[in-house]
Amino acid sequence: MLIRDVGPAEGSTDVARRPVESRPATLARRREILDAAVEVFGKRGYASGSLQEIADLVGMTHAGVLHHFGSKHQLLLEVLAHRDQTDVAQLEGQHIPDGMGLFRHLVRTAFRNAQRAGIVQGFTVLSAEATTEGHPGRQYFHERYETLRRELAQAFRVVCAEHGVEEPATVDAGAAAVLAVMDGLQVQWLLAPDAVDLGRTSAFAIEAVVRAVVGVDVDLLEDGTTGTP
């Protein structure tokens, strides 16, 4: 299904002037809108989720939302950027680590995701929708996965060097596999949260991939255990 850009009713920037707000108040308001957009897009998807529903959740008008973000398309892009920022907010310099640190970061992210179902649902729905031609988030997800595969492949190379292992031919496949198991487990967890321990199962899967690529046992949990049952 082709998802076109929104028409004037959803995306117009022809809005009435609003009173000037202080920057802290503006940032807080934008955060409220982003949180509401995550909820709406997560439940209904980008195509069916309306700016009016988002506005209703935060007690604003449709024009008020457009005042802050300009268009539905731009709001989607900022929702996606906001999610990425929350993933690295606790990291030193807000940069993803390298080597084994990256794999541990992914496991910590999985544990955090188990406490924020709305964000996970929004990401899962939007990433699936973005596979359709013309979706406004398609380029974002294409570039995101390309970047993550590259960073994971480099992390594998660092781990191989640290363990004196010659770089195997499976590095790129391992990078793609780590992302696949994380995203796939999120879907299973959303459907059956009581049956899938998102954090520990993610650790188990990533440890298995690292072991298959590098040939060494790793412990990615910070409680002294491994993800292996």
N, CA and C atoms as a LAMMPS dump frame, in Angstrom:
ITEM: TIMESTEP
0
ITEM: NUMBER OF ATOMS
687
ITEM: BOX BOUNDS ff ff ff
-5.0000000000000000e+02 5.0000000000000000e+02
-5.0000000000000000e+02 5.0000000000000000e+02
-5.0000000000000000e+02 5.0000000000000000e+02
ITEM: ATOMS id mol type element x y z
1 1 1 N 0.848 -1.195 0
2 1 2 C 0 0 0
3 1 3 C 0.882 1.244 0
4 2 1 N 0.59 2.176 -0.901
5 2 2 C 1.353 3.411 -0.979
6 2 3 C 0.809 4.393 0.044
7 3 1 N 1.669 4.878 0.909
8 3 2 C 1.275 5.859 1.9
9 3 3 C 1.803 7.207 1.453
10 4 1 N 0.91 8.08 1.086
11 4 2 C 1.315 9.38 0.576
12 4 3 C 1.511 10.356 1.717
13 5 1 N 2.179 11.462 1.403
14 5 2 C 2.324 12.522 2.392
15 5 3 C 0.946 13.108 2.671
16 6 1 N 0.791 13.684 3.852
17 6 2 C -0.509 14.157 4.287
18 6 3 C -0.924 15.395 3.518
19 7 1 N -2.209 15.596 3.394
20 7 2 C -2.762 16.756 2.726
21 7 3 C -2.891 17.929 3.677
22 8 1 N -3.535 18.993 3.236
23 8 2 C -3.613 20.202 4.039
24 8 3 C -4.25 19.991 5.398
25 9 1 N -5.237 19.104 5.491
26 9 2 C -5.935 18.925 6.768
27 9 3 C -5.012 18.406 7.842
28 10 1 N -4.018 17.576 7.451
29 10 2 C -3.118 16.998 8.43
30 10 3 C -1.764 17.698 8.477
31 11 1 N -1.32 18.248 7.366
32 11 2 C 0.057 18.725 7.318
33 11 3 C 0.268 20.189 7.056
34 12 1 N -0.772 20.971 6.957
35 12 2 C -0.599 22.377 6.624
36 12 3 C 0.118 23.136 7.723
37 13 1 N 0.94 24.087 7.334
38 13 2 C 1.62 24.939 8.305
39 13 3 C 0.95 26.302 8.414
40 14 1 N -0.227 26.443 7.77
41 14 2 C -0.96 27.707 7.813
42 14 3 C -1.765 27.758 9.107
43 15 1 N -1.112 28.139 10.176
44 15 2 C -1.749 28.126 11.488
45 15 3 C -1.712 29.517 12.086
46 16 1 N -2.641 29.754 13.01
47 16 2 C -2.72 31.06 13.662
48 16 3 C -1.551 31.242 14.613
49 17 1 N -1.149 32.496 14.809
50 17 2 C -0.065 32.772 15.74
51 17 3 C -0.515 32.478 17.158
52 18 1 N 0.397 31.905 17.951
53 18 2 C 0.13 31.597 19.34
54 18 3 C 0.996 32.498 20.209
55 19 1 N 0.583 32.713 21.462
56 19 2 C 1.426 33.501 22.359
57 19 3 C 2.806 32.878 22.481
58 20 1 N 3.824 33.737 22.551
59 20 2 C 5.192 33.25 22.672
60 20 3 C 5.363 32.584 24.032
61 21 1 N 5.894 31.352 24.051
62 21 2 C 6.131 30.631 25.285
63 21 3 C 7.613 30.689 25.633
64 22 1 N 7.925 30.54 26.903
65 22 2 C 9.32 30.459 27.301
66 22 3 C 9.904 29.165 26.762
67 23 1 N 11.213 29.142 26.594
68 23 2 C 11.834 27.942 26.017
69 23 3 C 11.596 26.692 26.86
70 24 1 N 11.745 26.729 28.199
71 24 2 C 11.446 25.519 28.981
72 24 3 C 10.011 25.04 28.784
73 25 1 N 9.069 25.999 28.727
74 25 2 C 7.669 25.616 28.536
75 25 3 C 7.463 25.014 27.152
76 26 1 N 8.132 25.578 26.152
77 26 2 C 8.018 25.06 24.791
78 26 3 C 8.589 23.644 24.692
79 27 1 N 9.747 23.435 25.292
80 27 2 C 10.365 22.108 25.253
81 27 3 C 9.494 21.081 25.961
82 28 1 N 8.9 21.483 27.093
83 28 2 C 8.027 20.562 27.826
84 28 3 C 6.795 20.231 27.004
85 29 1 N 6.259 21.227 26.31
86 29 2 C 5.074 21.006 25.481
87 29 3 C 5.408 20.088 24.314
88 30 1 N 6.541 20.306 23.692
89 30 2 C 6.953 19.446 22.582
90 30 3 C 7.136 18.009 23.056
91 31 1 N 7.676 17.835 24.26
92 31 2 C 7.862 16.487 24.791
93 31 3 C 6.509 15.81 25.006
94 32 1 N 5.53 16.566 25.48
95 32 2 C 4.188 16.005 25.659
96 32 3 C 3.602 15.555 24.325
97 33 1 N 3.802 16.369 23.307
98 33 2 C 3.281 16.018 21.978
99 33 3 C 3.989 14.777 21.435
100 34 1 N 5.312 14.699 21.608
101 34 2 C 6.068 13.533 21.146
102 34 3 C 5.582 12.268 21.846
103 35 1 N 5.375 12.347 23.17
104 35 2 C 4.895 11.181 23.908
105 35 3 C 3.515 10.754 23.413
106 36 1 N 2.644 11.729 23.144
107 36 2 C 1.31 11.413 22.637
108 36 3 C 1.39 10.808 21.237
109 37 1 N 2.31 11.326 20.412
110 37 2 C 2.464 10.801 19.054
111 37 3 C 2.961 9.361 19.081
112 38 1 N 3.877 9.052 20.003
113 38 2 C 4.342 7.671 20.156
114 38 3 C 3.161 6.764 20.462
115 39 1 N 2.291 7.207 21.359
116 39 2 C 1.132 6.401 21.74
117 39 3 C 0.179 6.205 20.561
118 40 1 N -0.145 7.27 19.855
119 40 2 C -1.091 7.196 18.749
120 40 3 C -0.52 6.406 17.578
121 41 1 N 0.717 6.714 17.174
122 41 2 C 1.326 5.986 16.058
123 41 3 C 1.534 4.515 16.422
124 42 1 N 1.816 4.247 17.705
125 42 2 C 1.993 2.864 18.133
126 42 3 C 0.71 2.065 18.055
127 43 1 N -0.408 2.704 18.371
128 43 2 C -1.702 2.01 18.345
129 43 3 C -2.276 1.917 16.943
130 44 1 N -2.127 2.982 16.153
131 44 2 C -2.851 3.068 14.88
132 44 3 C -1.946 3.103 13.654
133 45 1 N -0.63 3.257 13.868
134 45 2 C 0.261 3.423 12.736
135 45 3 C 0.283 4.86 12.274
136 46 1 N 1.208 5.179 11.391
137 46 2 C 1.36 6.554 10.919
138 46 3 C 0.176 6.974 10.053
139 47 1 N -0.241 6.101 9.142
140 47 2 C -1.287 6.458 8.181
141 47 3 C -2.616 6.723 8.874
142 48 1 N -2.964 5.907 9.856
143 48 2 C -4.275 6.021 10.508
144 48 3 C -4.268 6.914 11.737
145 49 1 N -3.102 7.137 12.314
146 49 2 C -3.022 8.008 13.484
147 49 3 C -3.142 9.473 13.068
148 50 1 N -4.065 10.198 13.664
149 50 2 C -4.332 11.572 13.241
150 50 3 C -3.709 12.598 14.179
151 51 1 N -3.406 13.76 13.633
152 51 2 C -2.915 14.852 14.455
153 51 3 C -3.979 15.306 15.457
154 52 1 N -5.246 15.191 15.072
155 52 2 C -6.306 15.597 15.994
156 52 3 C -6.324 14.713 17.235
157 53 1 N -6.123 13.414 17.053
158 53 2 C -6.094 12.51 18.208
159 53 3 C -4.9 12.84 19.106
160 54 1 N -3.773 13.134 18.495
161 54 2 C -2.588 13.528 19.27
162 54 3 C -2.875 14.817 20.033
163 55 1 N -3.483 15.777 19.35
164 55 2 C -3.815 17.055 19.988
165 55 3 C -4.764 16.854 21.163
166 56 1 N -5.751 15.978 20.99
167 56 2 C -6.714 15.729 22.065
168 56 3 C -6.028 15.17 23.312
169 57 1 N -5.027 14.329 23.119
170 57 2 C -4.343 13.713 24.254
171 57 3 C -3.593 14.737 25.098
172 58 1 N -3.144 15.816 24.481
173 58 2 C -2.373 16.821 25.214
174 58 3 C -3.169 18.1 25.463
175 59 1 N -4.472 18.051 25.16
176 59 2 C -5.318 19.208 25.426
177 59 3 C -5.015 20.398 24.55
178 60 1 N -4.669 20.135 23.28
179 60 2 C -4.354 21.206 22.337
180 60 3 C -5.283 21.121 21.136
181 61 1 N -5.167 22.099 20.259
182 61 2 C -5.869 22.052 18.987
183 61 3 C -4.958 21.438 17.929
184 62 1 N -5.566 21.042 16.827
185 62 2 C -4.805 20.546 15.677
186 62 3 C -3.774 21.588 15.243
187 63 1 N -4.201 22.85 15.202
188 63 2 C -3.295 23.934 14.804
189 63 3 C -2.161 24.103 15.808
190 64 1 N -2.44 23.829 17.081
191 64 2 C -1.404 23.95 18.095
192 64 3 C -0.279 22.955 17.884
193 65 1 N -0.629 21.721 17.498
194 65 2 C 0.39 20.719 17.213
195 65 3 C 1.23 21.154 16.013
196 66 1 N 0.571 21.673 14.991
197 66 2 C 1.29 22.124 13.811
198 66 3 C 2.193 23.318 14.123
199 67 1 N 1.804 24.117 15.09
200 67 2 C 2.64 25.244 15.504
201 67 3 C 4.007 24.757 15.98
202 68 1 N 4.012 23.605 16.657
203 68 2 C 5.263 23.08 17.215
204 68 3 C 6.061 22.247 16.214
205 69 1 N 5.379 21.559 15.286
206 69 2 C 6.091 20.609 14.426
207 69 3 C 5.907 20.855 12.931
208 70 1 N 4.974 21.693 12.542
209 70 2 C 4.856 22.066 11.139
210 70 3 C 4.034 21.123 10.287
211 71 1 N 4.239 19.811 10.446
212 71 2 C 3.508 18.838 9.639
213 71 3 C 3.524 17.483 10.333
214 72 1 N 2.632 16.626 9.92
215 72 2 C 2.597 15.258 10.453
216 72 3 C 3.878 14.517 10.096
217 73 1 N 4.364 14.732 8.878
218 73 2 C 5.617 14.12 8.423
219 73 3 C 6.766 14.504 9.358
220 74 1 N 6.885 15.803 9.643
221 74 2 C 7.972 16.262 10.512
222 74 3 C 7.82 15.712 11.927
223 75 1 N 6.588 15.616 12.406
224 75 2 C 6.35 15.056 13.738
225 75 3 C 6.842 13.612 13.801
226 76 1 N 6.564 12.834 12.762
227 76 2 C 7.031 11.448 12.725
228 76 3 C 8.556 11.391 12.812
229 77 1 N 9.23 12.212 12.024
230 77 2 C 10.69 12.196 12.025
231 77 3 C 11.244 12.572 13.401
232 78 1 N 10.605 13.5 14.076
233 78 2 C 11.078 13.905 15.395
234 78 3 C 10.763 12.851 16.453
235 79 1 N 9.669 12.123 16.284
236 79 2 C 9.377 10.993 17.17
237 79 3 C 10.489 9.951 17.062
238 80 1 N 10.91 9.645 15.853
239 80 2 C 11.957 8.655 15.638
240 80 3 C 13.293 9.133 16.208
241 81 1 N 13.619 10.407 15.991
242 81 2 C 14.853 10.956 16.539
243 81 3 C 14.815 10.962 18.066
244 82 1 N 13.652 11.265 18.624
245 82 2 C 13.48 11.284 20.082
246 82 3 C 13.748 9.904 20.666
247 83 1 N 13.289 8.861 19.988
248 83 2 C 13.517 7.507 20.482
249 83 3 C 15.005 7.182 20.505
250 84 1 N 15.713 7.555 19.452
251 84 2 C 17.148 7.289 19.409
252 84 3 C 17.885 8.042 20.511
253 85 1 N 17.463 9.256 20.787
254 85 2 C 18.109 10.045 21.83
255 85 3 C 17.926 9.415 23.205
256 86 1 N 16.749 8.844 23.459
257 86 2 C 16.523 8.212 24.76
258 86 3 C 17.389 6.972 24.924
259 87 1 N 17.741 6.306 23.826
260 87 2 C 18.56 5.097 23.903
261 87 3 C 19.992 5.392 24.321
262 88 1 N 20.49 6.589 24.027
263 88 2 C 21.889 6.909 24.334
264 88 3 C 22.016 7.965 25.424
265 89 1 N 20.887 8.365 26.013
266 89 2 C 20.892 9.466 26.977
267 89 3 C 21.793 9.187 28.175
268 90 1 N 21.905 7.909 28.605
269 90 2 C 22.688 7.57 29.786
270 90 3 C 24.143 7.244 29.467
271 91 1 N 24.507 7.269 28.19
272 91 2 C 25.867 6.911 27.807
273 91 3 C 26.796 8.108 27.895
274 92 1 N 28.054 7.848 28.207
275 92 2 C 29.045 8.914 28.278
276 92 3 C 29.188 9.572 26.914
277 93 1 N 28.989 10.876 26.883
278 93 2 C 29.068 11.596 25.627
279 93 3 C 27.912 11.309 24.691
280 94 1 N 26.944 10.527 25.168
281 94 2 C 25.773 10.125 24.382
282 94 3 C 26.191 9.49 23.053
283 95 1 N 27.245 8.671 23.117
284 95 2 C 27.718 7.945 21.952
285 95 3 C 27.668 6.454 22.246
286 96 1 N 27.3 5.665 21.234
287 96 2 C 27.247 4.215 21.386
288 96 3 C 28.665 3.686 21.557
289 97 1 N 28.903 2.793 22.526
290 97 2 C 30.252 2.256 22.755
291 97 3 C 30.678 1.285 21.664
292 98 1 N 31.926 0.847 21.726
293 98 2 C 32.474 -0.065 20.737
294 98 3 C 32.782 -1.398 21.404
295 99 1 N 33.113 -2.386 20.604
296 99 2 C 33.514 -3.682 21.127
297 99 3 C 32.425 -4.338 21.957
298 100 1 N 32.829 -5.06 23.005
299 100 2 C 31.874 -5.759 23.855
300 100 3 C 30.929 -4.776 24.541
301 101 1 N 31.372 -3.533 24.713
302 101 2 C 30.512 -2.523 25.318
303 101 3 C 29.238 -2.294 24.526
304 102 1 N 29.313 -2.422 23.206
305 102 2 C 28.113 -2.242 22.386
306 102 3 C 27.11 -3.357 22.644
307 103 1 N 27.584 -4.588 22.733
308 103 2 C 26.664 -5.701 22.978
309 103 3 C 26.012 -5.574 24.361
310 104 1 N 26.784 -5.137 25.343
311 104 2 C 26.209 -4.933 26.676
312 104 3 C 25.193 -3.787 26.658
313 105 1 N 25.488 -2.749 25.874
314 105 2 C 24.544 -1.645 25.739
315 105 3 C 23.221 -2.133 25.155
316 106 1 N 23.281 -3.017 24.174
317 106 2 C 22.056 -3.536 23.567
318 106 3 C 21.244 -4.345 24.575
319 107 1 N 21.921 -5.096 25.415
320 107 2 C 21.208 -5.863 26.444
321 107 3 C 20.561 -4.921 27.461
322 108 1 N 21.288 -3.891 27.885
323 108 2 C 20.7 -2.914 28.81
324 108 3 C 19.492 -2.234 28.172
325 109 1 N 19.588 -1.953 26.868
326 109 2 C 18.466 -1.345 26.159
327 109 3 C 17.258 -2.268 26.171
328 110 1 N 17.479 -3.563 25.993
329 110 2 C 16.37 -4.523 26.021
330 110 3 C 15.688 -4.527 27.384
331 111 1 N 16.472 -4.467 28.457
332 111 2 C 15.873 -4.405 29.794
333 111 3 C 15.083 -3.107 29.975
334 112 1 N 15.607 -1.986 29.47
335 112 2 C 14.867 -0.721 29.563
336 112 3 C 13.59 -0.777 28.738
337 113 1 N 13.673 -1.402 27.576
338 113 2 C 12.496 -1.495 26.717
339 113 3 C 11.356 -2.254 27.387
340 114 1 N 11.698 -3.191 28.256
341 114 2 C 10.662 -3.95 28.963
342 114 3 C 9.862 -3.056 29.905
343 115 1 N 10.357 -1.851 30.169
344 115 2 C 9.653 -0.902 31.036
345 115 3 C 8.98 0.215 30.23
346 116 1 N 9.055 0.161 28.924
347 116 2 C 8.468 1.225 28.102
348 116 3 C 7.802 0.633 26.861
349 117 1 N 6.716 -0.076 27.121
350 117 2 C 6.006 -0.791 26.057
351 117 3 C 5.511 0.147 24.962
352 118 1 N 5.097 1.36 25.338
353 118 2 C 4.573 2.281 24.334
354 118 3 C 5.6 2.646 23.29
355 119 1 N 6.825 2.914 23.729
356 119 2 C 7.889 3.264 22.791
357 119 3 C 8.229 2.076 21.9
358 120 1 N 8.293 0.886 22.507
359 120 2 C 8.604 -0.324 21.735
360 120 3 C 7.513 -0.586 20.702
361 121 1 N 6.254 -0.446 21.111
362 121 2 C 5.158 -0.672 20.182
363 121 3 C 5.205 0.332 19.037
364 122 1 N 5.454 1.595 19.361
365 122 2 C 5.532 2.61 18.312
366 122 3 C 6.635 2.307 17.315
367 123 1 N 7.82 1.934 17.825
368 123 2 C 8.945 1.611 16.948
369 123 3 C 8.617 0.405 16.069
370 124 1 N 8.014 -0.617 16.669
371 124 2 C 7.72 -1.847 15.935
372 124 3 C 6.718 -1.601 14.813
373 125 1 N 5.671 -0.856 15.115
374 125 2 C 4.652 -0.561 14.105
375 125 3 C 5.229 0.303 12.985
376 126 1 N 5.947 1.34 13.362
377 126 2 C 6.476 2.264 12.356
378 126 3 C 7.553 1.624 11.489
379 127 1 N 8.402 0.779 12.081
380 127 2 C 9.439 0.128 11.276
381 127 3 C 8.823 -0.832 10.268
382 128 1 N 7.729 -1.507 10.66
383 128 2 C 7.048 -2.399 9.718
384 128 3 C 6.379 -1.593 8.609
385 129 1 N 5.717 -0.508 8.978
386 129 2 C 5.072 0.344 7.98
387 129 3 C 6.088 0.935 7.003
388 130 1 N 7.288 1.225 7.504
389 130 2 C 8.291 1.905 6.689
390 130 3 C 8.809 1.045 5.542
391 131 1 N 8.466 -0.238 5.531
392 131 2 C 8.875 -1.09 4.413
393 131 3 C 8.024 -0.822 3.171
394 132 1 N 6.917 -0.088 3.335
395 132 2 C 6.057 0.223 2.199
396 132 3 C 6.613 1.403 1.427
397 133 1 N 6.445 1.366 0.114
398 133 2 C 6.969 2.423 -0.752
399 133 3 C 6.289 3.749 -0.447
400 134 1 N 7.105 4.795 -0.314
401 134 2 C 6.555 6.127 -0.106
402 134 3 C 6.329 6.504 1.342
403 135 1 N 6.586 5.599 2.28
404 135 2 C 6.388 5.935 3.693
405 135 3 C 7.424 6.977 4.112
406 136 1 N 7.017 8.023 4.853
407 136 2 C 7.967 9.087 5.202
408 136 3 C 9.092 8.643 6.134
409 137 1 N 8.938 7.486 6.794
410 137 2 C 9.983 7.002 7.681
411 137 3 C 10.925 6 7.032
412 138 1 N 10.704 5.708 5.74
413 138 2 C 11.488 4.656 5.083
414 138 3 C 12.987 4.977 5.065
415 139 1 N 13.344 6.196 4.682
416 139 2 C 14.762 6.552 4.614
417 139 3 C 15.396 6.488 6.006
418 140 1 N 14.665 6.966 7.008
419 140 2 C 15.186 6.929 8.378
420 140 3 C 15.54 5.502 8.784
421 141 1 N 14.615 4.574 8.586
422 141 2 C 14.865 3.195 9.012
423 141 3 C 15.939 2.533 8.156
424 142 1 N 15.949 2.839 6.859
425 142 2 C 17 2.291 5.994
426 142 3 C 18.381 2.72 6.508
427 143 1 N 18.531 4.015 6.788
428 143 2 C 19.816 4.53 7.258
429 143 3 C 20.128 4.023 8.662
430 144 1 N 19.102 3.885 9.492
431 144 2 C 19.318 3.422 10.865
432 144 3 C 19.884 2.011 10.868
433 145 1 N 19.261 1.104 10.117
434 145 2 C 19.739 -0.274 10.087
435 145 3 C 21.104 -0.374 9.421
436 146 1 N 21.323 0.416 8.402
437 146 2 C 22.632 0.412 7.74
438 146 3 C 23.726 0.835 8.722
439 147 1 N 23.449 1.886 9.498
440 147 2 C 24.421 2.37 10.482
441 147 3 C 24.65 1.344 11.581
442 148 1 N 23.57 0.762 12.089
443 148 2 C 23.706 -0.218 13.176
444 148 3 C 24.444 -1.47 12.719
445 149 1 N 24.18 -1.928 11.5
446 149 2 C 24.922 -3.097 10.989
447 149 3 C 26.406 -2.781 10.903
448 150 1 N 26.732 -1.587 10.444
449 150 2 C 28.144 -1.19 10.334
450 150 3 C 28.799 -1.127 11.721
451 151 1 N 28.091 -0.53 12.701
452 151 2 C 28.654 -0.405 14.046
453 151 3 C 28.796 -1.768 14.724
454 152 1 N 27.843 -2.654 14.499
455 152 2 C 27.937 -3.988 15.08
456 152 3 C 29.059 -4.795 14.436
457 153 1 N 29.21 -4.662 13.132
458 153 2 C 30.306 -5.369 12.457
459 153 3 C 31.654 -4.904 13.007
460 154 1 N 31.77 -3.595 13.237
461 154 2 C 33.009 -3.067 13.814
462 154 3 C 33.205 -3.585 15.238
463 155 1 N 32.124 -3.68 16.002
464 155 2 C 32.229 -4.215 17.369
465 155 3 C 32.718 -5.662 17.339
466 156 1 N 32.231 -6.45 16.392
467 156 2 C 32.709 -7.829 16.257
468 156 3 C 34.209 -7.85 15.952
469 157 1 N 34.652 -6.951 15.082
470 157 2 C 36.07 -6.912 14.73
471 157 3 C 36.924 -6.555 15.943
472 158 1 N 36.434 -5.629 16.756
473 158 2 C 37.166 -5.245 17.969
474 158 3 C 37.262 -6.421 18.923
475 159 1 N 36.16 -7.139 19.109
476 159 2 C 36.156 -8.288 20.021
477 159 3 C 37.086 -9.377 19.493
478 160 1 N 37.08 -9.6 18.175
479 160 2 C 37.989 -10.593 17.591
480 160 3 C 39.441 -10.212 17.874
481 161 1 N 39.772 -8.948 17.682
482 161 2 C 41.142 -8.487 17.919
483 161 3 C 41.528 -8.646 19.384
484 162 1 N 40.609 -8.34 20.285
485 162 2 C 40.886 -8.452 21.718
486 162 3 C 41.134 -9.892 22.139
487 163 1 N 40.514 -10.842 21.447
488 163 2 C 40.669 -12.259 21.795
489 163 3 C 41.662 -12.972 20.877
490 164 1 N 42.347 -12.215 20.03
491 164 2 C 43.329 -12.822 19.151
492 164 3 C 42.729 -13.758 18.127
493 165 1 N 41.503 -13.451 17.712
494 165 2 C 40.795 -14.294 16.746
495 165 3 C 40.838 -13.63 15.377
496 166 1 N 41.202 -14.399 14.364
497 166 2 C 41.186 -13.859 13.012
498 166 3 C 39.75 -13.553 12.613
499 167 1 N 39.547 -12.392 11.999
500 167 2 C 38.188 -11.981 11.644
501 167 3 C 37.527 -13.016 10.735
502 168 1 N 36.392 -13.576 11.172
503 168 2 C 35.719 -14.587 10.356
504 168 3 C 34.877 -13.946 9.257
505 169 1 N 34.423 -14.778 8.331
506 169 2 C 33.596 -14.283 7.225
507 169 3 C 32.158 -14.019 7.66
508 170 1 N 31.842 -14.359 8.909
509 170 2 C 30.456 -14.256 9.384
510 170 3 C 30.168 -12.946 10.127
511 171 1 N 31.11 -11.999 10.113
512 171 2 C 30.926 -10.749 10.86
513 171 3 C 29.676 -9.998 10.407
514 172 1 N 29.513 -9.801 9.107
515 172 2 C 28.363 -9.042 8.618
516 172 3 C 27.052 -9.779 8.894
517 173 1 N 27.06 -11.095 8.74
518 173 2 C 25.86 -11.876 9.035
519 173 3 C 25.523 -11.793 10.518
520 174 1 N 26.562 -11.817 11.367
521 174 2 C 26.343 -11.703 12.799
522 174 3 C 25.734 -10.368 13.174
523 175 1 N 26.187 -9.295 12.525
524 175 2 C 25.65 -7.965 12.798
525 175 3 C 24.162 -7.9 12.468
526 176 1 N 23.796 -8.427 11.307
527 176 2 C 22.383 -8.438 10.922
528 176 3 C 21.569 -9.331 11.849
529 177 1 N 22.148 -10.435 12.286
530 177 2 C 21.43 -11.366 13.152
531 177 3 C 21.127 -10.76 14.518
532 178 1 N 22.051 -9.985 15.07
533 178 2 C 21.81 -9.344 16.37
534 178 3 C 20.591 -8.435 16.286
535 179 1 N 20.519 -7.633 15.226
536 179 2 C 19.374 -6.742 15.064
537 179 3 C 18.087 -7.526 14.852
538 180 1 N 18.186 -8.617 14.108
539 180 2 C 16.996 -9.428 13.83
540 180 3 C 16.419 -10.044 15.096
541 181 1 N 17.281 -10.581 15.957
542 181 2 C 16.757 -11.223 17.166
543 181 3 C 16.189 -10.182 18.124
544 182 1 N 16.795 -9.004 18.188
545 182 2 C 16.265 -7.97 19.081
546 182 3 C 14.881 -7.507 18.625
547 183 1 N 14.753 -7.212 17.343
548 183 2 C 13.46 -6.748 16.84
549 183 3 C 12.405 -7.848 16.902
550 184 1 N 12.804 -9.077 16.569
551 184 2 C 11.854 -10.186 16.612
552 184 3 C 11.367 -10.485 18.017
553 185 1 N 12.257 -10.421 18.991
554 185 2 C 11.865 -10.658 20.376
555 185 3 C 10.933 -9.56 20.879
556 186 1 N 11.115 -8.338 20.397
557 186 2 C 10.208 -7.264 20.792
558 186 3 C 8.789 -7.55 20.334
559 187 1 N 8.634 -8.075 19.13
560 187 2 C 7.303 -8.43 18.636
561 187 3 C 6.68 -9.51 19.516
562 188 1 N 7.463 -10.559 19.812
563 188 2 C 6.939 -11.636 20.659
564 188 3 C 6.563 -11.111 22.045
565 189 1 N 7.399 -10.225 22.585
566 189 2 C 7.138 -9.683 23.916
567 189 3 C 5.88 -8.818 23.928
568 190 1 N 5.678 -8.022 22.893
569 190 2 C 4.474 -7.197 22.823
570 190 3 C 3.214 -8.056 22.778
571 191 1 N 3.304 -9.192 22.107
572 191 2 C 2.145 -10.074 21.99
573 191 3 C 1.93 -10.921 23.24
574 192 1 N 3.011 -11.278 23.934
575 192 2 C 2.904 -12.153 25.111
576 192 3 C 3.948 -11.752 26.146
577 193 1 N 3.76 -10.609 26.811
578 193 2 C 4.78 -10.11 27.75
579 193 3 C 5.03 -11.032 28.935
580 194 1 N 4.044 -11.839 29.32
581 194 2 C 4.24 -12.752 30.449
582 194 3 C 5.007 -14.012 30.049
583 195 1 N 5.084 -14.276 28.752
584 195 2 C 5.737 -15.494 28.277
585 195 3 C 7.179 -15.251 27.834
586 196 1 N 7.536 -13.986 27.553
587 196 2 C 8.864 -13.667 27.041
588 196 3 C 9.54 -12.671 27.973
589 197 1 N 10.675 -13.062 28.547
590 197 2 C 11.493 -12.149 29.349
591 197 3 C 12.385 -11.398 28.373
592 198 1 N 11.988 -10.175 28.043
593 198 2 C 12.655 -9.452 26.96
594 198 3 C 14.139 -9.248 27.228
595 199 1 N 14.495 -8.849 28.453
596 199 2 C 15.888 -8.581 28.76
597 199 3 C 16.759 -9.819 28.708
598 200 1 N 16.392 -10.834 29.481
599 200 2 C 17.229 -12.037 29.553
600 200 3 C 17.235 -12.826 28.246
601 201 1 N 16.097 -12.864 27.563
602 201 2 C 16.074 -13.596 26.293
603 201 3 C 16.906 -12.88 25.238
604 202 1 N 16.899 -11.548 25.275
605 202 2 C 17.753 -10.792 24.353
606 202 3 C 19.225 -11.07 24.649
607 203 1 N 19.571 -11.1 25.939
608 203 2 C 20.959 -11.403 26.318
609 203 3 C 21.355 -12.792 25.829
610 204 1 N 20.473 -13.759 26.021
611 204 2 C 20.745 -15.133 25.577
612 204 3 C 21.004 -15.175 24.066
613 205 1 N 20.146 -14.493 23.306
614 205 2 C 20.262 -14.525 21.846
615 205 3 C 21.534 -13.819 21.367
616 206 1 N 21.825 -12.658 21.949
617 206 2 C 23.02 -11.919 21.521
618 206 3 C 24.286 -12.673 21.915
619 207 1 N 24.308 -13.268 23.114
620 207 2 C 25.461 -14.077 23.518
621 207 3 C 25.685 -15.22 22.532
622 208 1 N 24.592 -15.836 22.082
623 208 2 C 24.699 -16.954 21.141
624 208 3 C 25.287 -16.496 19.807
625 209 1 N 24.866 -15.324 19.336
626 209 2 C 25.39 -14.813 18.072
627 209 3 C 26.869 -14.461 18.219
628 210 1 N 27.221 -13.788 19.316
629 210 2 C 28.624 -13.429 19.541
630 210 3 C 29.485 -14.694 19.611
631 211 1 N 28.989 -15.705 20.315
632 211 2 C 29.721 -16.965 20.442
633 211 3 C 29.914 -17.615 19.069
634 212 1 N 28.87 -17.559 18.234
635 212 2 C 28.951 -18.178 16.908
636 212 3 C 29.949 -17.455 16.008
637 213 1 N 30.036 -16.145 16.141
638 213 2 C 30.931 -15.368 15.271
639 213 3 C 32.364 -15.386 15.778
640 214 1 N 32.54 -15.128 17.077
641 214 2 C 33.89 -14.966 17.636
642 214 3 C 34.469 -16.278 18.158
643 215 1 N 33.583 -17.182 18.592
644 215 2 C 34.059 -18.465 19.104
645 215 3 C 34.458 -18.441 20.559
646 216 1 N 33.991 -17.431 21.317
647 216 2 C 34.295 -17.362 22.748
648 216 3 C 33.001 -17.157 23.521
649 217 1 N 32.967 -17.667 24.757
650 217 2 C 31.812 -17.45 25.617
651 217 3 C 31.861 -16.029 26.18
652 218 1 N 30.698 -15.386 26.252
653 218 2 C 30.625 -14.024 26.772
654 218 3 C 29.509 -13.931 27.798
655 219 1 N 29.635 -12.972 28.699
656 219 2 C 28.625 -12.698 29.72
657 219 3 C 28.174 -11.266 29.524
658 220 1 N 26.946 -11.085 29.055
659 220 2 C 26.451 -9.75 28.753
660 220 3 C 25.538 -9.186 29.826
661 221 1 N 25.233 -9.971 30.844
662 221 2 C 24.423 -9.478 31.947
663 221 3 C 25.341 -8.947 33.049
664 222 1 N 24.847 -7.978 33.779
665 222 2 C 25.683 -7.323 34.778
666 222 3 C 25.422 -7.827 36.174
667 223 1 N 24.729 -9.002 36.275
668 223 2 C 24.463 -9.585 37.608
669 223 3 C 25.297 -10.827 37.853
670 224 1 N 26.299 -11.024 36.98
671 224 2 C 27.17 -12.171 37.168
672 224 3 C 26.662 -13.439 36.52
673 225 1 N 25.51 -13.381 35.881
674 225 2 C 24.958 -14.556 35.199
675 225 3 C 25.045 -14.341 33.7
676 226 1 N 24.574 -15.32 32.959
677 226 2 C 24.493 -15.163 31.507
678 226 3 C 23.033 -15.276 31.119
679 227 1 N 22.757 -14.99 29.864
680 227 2 C 21.38 -15.108 29.379
681 227 3 C 20.959 -16.54 29.181
682 228 1 N 21.901 -17.485 29.272
683 228 2 C 21.564 -18.894 29.086
684 228 3 C 20.722 -19.405 30.243
685 229 1 N 19.553 -20.014 29.963
686 229 2 C 18.708 -20.526 31.038
687 229 3 C 19.455 -21.558 31.877
